[in-house]
Amino acid sequence: MPKPTLVPKPKPQPRKRPQDLLKLTATPIHPFDLAHNLDTSGLVPASNLITGHPNDEYVTAYYGVAPSILRTLINLWRETIPPHPIHSYTFLDIGAGKGRAMLVASELPFRQVIGIELNPAMADIAQRNLSLWLEAHRTDTTAPPLAHPFEAPVLKRLLRRIETRFAKRPGAPAPAFDLLYVNAECRTVLDQHPAFTRLFLGPVAMSPQDHVADLAAIAQQKEYGSTGDEECAIYRYTGRST
């Protein structure tokens, strides 16, 4: 009788996401960079953003937000009549990448603009961009001070941290936290969260200049196209009802 042979069960292959097929690109240079002598252009896929952090598996890519979309979204946020004036708010960019959103936000009178970026190489690029920007705007006394994107699991952890930090405490003033979400693919996480209220959802159009730049950049990626807008959302932390 032949001796039985054990065949090892093949290991399951990791799921292929559309963003896993993205290609690293450094061109074309976005008009925002040409105008300000910066480096916020290009697309950096997840495979080039590995740091060893547990959240690496949820990283998507770096692709700088269209300045016109962020400016419009901030204007839409201001139309919601936030409970405090804009100069009372800190603009916090989670996953700042090369820092483009921070620089665009610094055009407005936020109290402070802060970026958080886990990837050291991207953070170094952002720091160089911030240094160039600050030097170019050093005579602008109205500019706010500048200090040094992911999937649903990371978003859920972020919301837990926010809720812990901003939970109402007896005798404390009502907390103010609004979330501006560009390319709101994981918005159902927020829609189902009992402590956040959606104030806006819809497409936000790029300027013609930004759309031309987007078409040129996305043309190098087979899995994506450019529609000239982004689905965006605005949420306000309102706390859980008791």
C-alpha positions as CSV (number, residue, x, y, z in Angstrom):
1,M,0.0,0.0,0.0
2,P,1.5,3.4,-1.0
3,K,2.4,5.7,1.8
4,P,0.0,8.7,2.1
5,T,1.4,12.0,1.1
6,L,0.3,15.1,2.9
7,V,-0.1,18.1,0.6
8,P,0.1,21.4,2.4
9,K,-2.9,23.6,2.0
10,P,-2.0,26.6,-0.1
11,K,-1.9,29.9,1.8
12,P,-4.7,32.3,0.9
13,Q,-3.5,35.1,-1.3
14,P,-4.0,38.6,0.0
15,R,-6.9,40.4,-1.6
16,K,-6.1,42.6,-4.5
17,R,-7.5,46.1,-4.1
18,P,-7.7,48.5,-7.0
19,Q,-5.2,50.7,-5.3
20,D,-2.7,47.8,-5.1
21,L,-2.4,48.1,-8.9
22,L,-1.4,51.8,-8.9
23,K,1.9,52.9,-10.3
24,L,4.4,55.2,-8.7
25,T,4.5,58.5,-10.7
26,A,6.3,61.8,-10.1
27,T,4.9,63.7,-13.1
28,P,3.1,65.7,-14.3
29,I,4.0,68.6,-12.0
30,H,0.8,70.1,-10.6
31,P,0.2,73.9,-11.3
32,F,0.1,74.4,-7.5
33,D,3.8,73.2,-7.3
34,L,4.8,75.2,-10.4
35,A,3.4,78.4,-8.9
36,H,5.0,77.9,-5.5
37,N,8.1,75.8,-6.3
38,L,7.0,72.9,-4.2
39,D,6.9,69.1,-4.4
40,T,3.3,67.8,-3.7
41,S,2.7,66.2,-7.1
42,G,2.7,62.6,-8.2
43,L,1.0,59.4,-7.0
44,V,2.7,57.2,-4.4
45,P,1.0,53.8,-4.1
46,A,0.6,51.9,-0.8
47,S,3.5,49.6,-1.7
48,N,5.9,52.6,-1.5
49,L,4.5,53.7,1.9
50,I,5.3,50.7,4.0
51,T,6.7,51.7,7.4
52,G,6.2,48.6,9.6
53,H,3.3,50.2,11.4
54,P,0.2,47.9,12.0
55,N,-1.9,50.3,9.8
56,D,0.2,49.6,6.7
57,E,-2.3,47.2,5.4
58,Y,-5.0,49.9,5.3
59,V,-2.9,52.5,3.5
60,T,-4.3,53.4,0.1
61,A,-2.0,55.9,-1.6
62,Y,-0.8,59.5,-1.6
63,Y,-2.3,61.7,-4.2
64,G,-2.5,65.4,-3.3
65,V,-6.0,66.9,-3.0
66,A,-7.0,69.3,-5.7
67,P,-6.6,72.8,-4.1
68,S,-9.9,74.0,-5.6
69,I,-11.8,71.0,-4.0
70,L,-10.4,71.7,-0.6
71,R,-11.1,75.4,-0.8
72,T,-14.7,74.8,-1.9
73,L,-15.2,72.2,0.8
74,I,-13.9,74.6,3.5
75,N,-16.3,77.2,2.1
76,L,-19.2,74.7,2.3
77,W,-18.1,73.9,5.9
78,R,-18.2,77.6,6.8
79,E,-21.7,77.8,5.4
80,T,-22.9,75.2,8.0
81,I,-22.4,78.0,10.6
82,P,-19.9,76.3,12.9
83,P,-20.4,77.1,16.6
84,H,-17.1,79.0,16.7
85,P,-15.4,81.4,14.3
86,I,-12.7,79.9,12.0
87,H,-9.9,81.5,13.9
88,S,-10.9,79.3,16.9
89,Y,-10.3,76.1,14.9
90,T,-7.2,74.0,14.3
91,F,-7.0,72.4,10.9
92,L,-5.7,68.9,11.4
93,D,-4.7,66.9,8.3
94,I,-4.7,63.1,9.1
95,G,-2.3,61.4,6.6
96,A,-0.8,64.7,5.5
97,G,1.5,63.1,2.8
98,K,3.5,65.8,1.1
99,G,1.6,68.5,2.9
100,R,-0.5,70.0,0.1
101,A,-3.8,70.2,2.1
102,M,-1.9,71.9,5.0
103,L,-0.5,74.6,2.7
104,V,-3.9,75.3,1.1
105,A,-5.5,75.5,4.5
106,S,-2.9,77.9,5.7
107,E,-4.4,80.4,3.2
108,L,-7.3,80.8,5.6
109,P,-7.3,82.2,9.2
110,F,-7.3,78.9,11.1
111,R,-5.8,79.2,14.6
112,Q,-3.3,76.6,13.6
113,V,-2.6,74.1,10.8
114,I,-1.2,70.7,11.8
115,G,-0.4,67.6,9.7
116,I,0.1,64.0,10.9
117,E,2.0,61.6,8.7
118,L,3.4,58.2,9.7
119,N,5.7,57.7,6.7
120,P,9.1,59.3,7.4
121,A,10.0,59.9,3.8
122,M,6.7,61.6,3.1
123,A,7.0,63.6,6.3
124,D,10.5,64.8,5.2
125,I,9.1,66.0,1.9
126,A,6.2,67.8,3.7
127,Q,8.7,69.5,6.0
128,R,10.7,70.8,3.0
129,N,7.6,72.0,1.4
130,L,6.5,73.7,4.7
131,S,9.9,75.4,5.0
132,L,9.7,76.7,1.4
133,W,6.1,77.9,2.0
134,L,6.9,79.6,5.3
135,E,9.9,81.4,3.7
136,A,7.8,82.6,0.8
137,H,5.0,83.8,3.2
138,R,7.2,85.0,6.1
139,T,5.9,88.6,5.6
140,D,2.3,87.5,5.8
141,T,1.3,88.2,9.4
142,T,-2.2,86.7,8.9
143,A,-1.0,83.2,8.0
144,P,-1.6,80.6,10.8
145,P,1.3,78.7,12.3
146,L,2.1,75.4,10.6
147,A,3.3,72.4,12.7
148,H,4.8,69.2,11.8
149,P,-5.5,58.5,3.5
150,F,-6.5,55.1,4.9
151,E,-9.3,52.6,4.9
152,A,-12.3,51.9,7.3
153,P,-10.5,50.1,10.1
154,V,-8.2,53.1,10.7
155,L,-11.1,55.5,10.4
156,K,-12.9,53.6,13.1
157,R,-9.9,53.8,15.4
158,L,-9.6,57.5,14.7
159,L,-13.3,58.1,15.6
160,R,-12.9,56.2,18.9
161,R,-9.9,58.5,19.8
162,I,-11.9,61.6,18.8
163,E,-14.9,60.5,20.8
164,T,-12.8,59.8,23.9
165,R,-11.0,63.1,23.6
166,F,-14.1,65.2,22.8
167,A,-16.7,63.5,25.1
168,K,-18.6,66.1,27.0
169,R,-17.6,66.4,30.6
170,P,-19.7,67.8,33.4
171,G,-19.2,71.6,33.6
172,A,-17.0,71.7,30.5
173,P,-17.9,73.7,27.4
174,A,-19.4,71.8,24.4
175,P,-16.6,70.4,22.3
176,A,-16.2,71.5,18.7
177,F,-14.9,69.1,16.1
178,D,-15.9,69.0,12.4
179,L,-14.6,66.5,9.9
180,L,-14.1,67.4,6.2
181,Y,-13.9,64.2,4.2
182,V,-12.6,64.3,0.6
183,N,-13.1,61.2,-1.5
184,A,-15.6,59.9,1.1
185,E,-15.4,56.2,0.2
186,C,-15.8,55.0,3.9
187,R,-18.6,57.5,4.7
188,T,-20.9,54.7,5.9
189,V,-18.6,54.4,9.0
190,L,-19.5,57.9,9.9
191,D,-23.1,57.7,8.8
192,Q,-23.6,54.8,11.2
193,H,-21.7,56.5,14.1
194,P,-24.1,57.7,16.8
195,A,-21.8,60.6,17.8
196,F,-21.5,62.3,14.4
197,T,-24.0,64.2,12.3
198,R,-23.6,64.5,8.5
199,L,-23.9,68.1,7.4
200,F,-23.1,67.7,3.7
201,L,-22.6,65.0,1.1
202,G,-22.1,65.5,-2.6
203,P,-19.7,66.0,-5.5
204,V,-17.4,69.0,-5.3
205,A,-16.0,70.1,-8.7
206,M,-12.4,70.9,-9.5
207,S,-11.4,74.1,-11.2
208,P,-10.7,73.7,-14.9
209,Q,-7.0,74.1,-14.2
210,D,-7.1,71.3,-11.5
211,H,-9.1,69.0,-13.8
212,V,-6.6,69.3,-16.6
213,A,-3.8,68.4,-14.1
214,D,-5.9,65.5,-12.8
215,L,-6.6,64.1,-16.2
216,A,-2.9,64.2,-17.1
217,A,-1.9,62.4,-13.8
218,I,-4.7,59.8,-13.8
219,A,-4.1,59.0,-17.5
220,Q,-1.0,57.0,-16.3
221,Q,-3.2,54.7,-14.1
222,K,-5.3,52.0,-15.8
223,E,-7.6,51.4,-12.9
224,Y,-8.8,55.0,-12.4
225,G,-10.3,57.9,-14.3
226,S,-10.9,61.5,-13.6
227,T,-14.5,62.9,-13.5
228,G,-13.5,66.4,-12.6
229,D,-15.0,66.2,-9.1
230,E,-14.8,64.3,-5.8
231,E,-17.5,62.9,-3.5
232,C,-17.0,64.9,-0.3
233,A,-18.8,65.0,3.0
234,I,-18.8,67.1,6.2
235,Y,-19.6,65.7,9.6
236,R,-20.0,67.4,13.0
237,Y,-19.3,65.7,16.3
238,T,-22.5,66.1,18.2
239,G,-22.0,63.4,20.9
240,R,-24.2,60.4,21.7
241,S,-27.8,61.1,22.7
242,T,-28.5,60.0,26.3
